[in-house]
Amino acid sequence: MMGHMHRLKDVNLHVWVLTGTGNNQRYVDLTKIYGHLGPLVCRSLIGFYAITGCDYNPALFNKGKQKPFKILQRCPEYQQAFIKFGELELFVDKNKEQDVFDSIQKFICELYNILGIIDVDAARLQLFINKYTVADINEEFNRKNLKNVDASSLPPCKSELFQQFRRANYIASIWNNAHEKHPSTLSPENNGWILKDRQYDFNWFDGDQLPSFVSDSLQNELEEPNDDEDDVEDELNIQYECEFDEASRHSINEDNEDE
């Protein structure tokens, strides 16, 4: 509703909404809230709500709405970007789509406390370096430090965020035209969803899940024999052979003494 307050033709109209149930029912003065937040923030709420998590789009883990909203309030650039969500030009003009997506990347980086970076992949790398970098470049990388790594503390990668962005854009196209008889003629396909077995599933990302060099490295590691285990086995074999030889010598000496 707040995203449509600017459509009211009579500026003197006062809008209230009844919310809650039972003894918790109350009237909320939407006109007063609209005047407090301002038209830019209110118009940006549709796109903002769609991308930060709603019934049709996953939420950003453990980020909620309060912190993202505070960031939105103090930055007109983000407000302008979210206002454009759902506009037809974002579906037909790839350059316009990329411009808005760049602003969204910057917003996500700030949400994860990575300032000065406008690329979510670079932000992910920076967060990883901040927590798991070595103090000395000659120090061996300690894999034990990664056992408690929490991947949910990282922002989504660019490929995944782009699909989240496309879903939010499609959702906003419907919400923006909720007052129309036919809110949207666009298809969810290629807008963050894929049609599979006659139902829509999330298109989480396009392309490979891992870079090819990472996949190749993991595959090679699985195929290569474990030298450490071989060394341990060799040491045990040598130890057993020595113990056996020593026991044999003792047995021979005892036999000679008996003779």
PyMOL commands that set and color helices and strands:
alter all, ss='L'
color gray80, all
select helices_A, chain A and resi 2-7+22-24+30-37+39-52+66-73+76-83+89-92+94-111+120-132+143-146+151-153+158-176+212-223+227-258
alter helices_A, ss='H'
color red, helices_A
select strands_A, chain A and resi 16-19+26-29+193-196+199-202
alter strands_A, ss='S'
color yellow, strands_A
deselect
rebuild
show_as cartoon
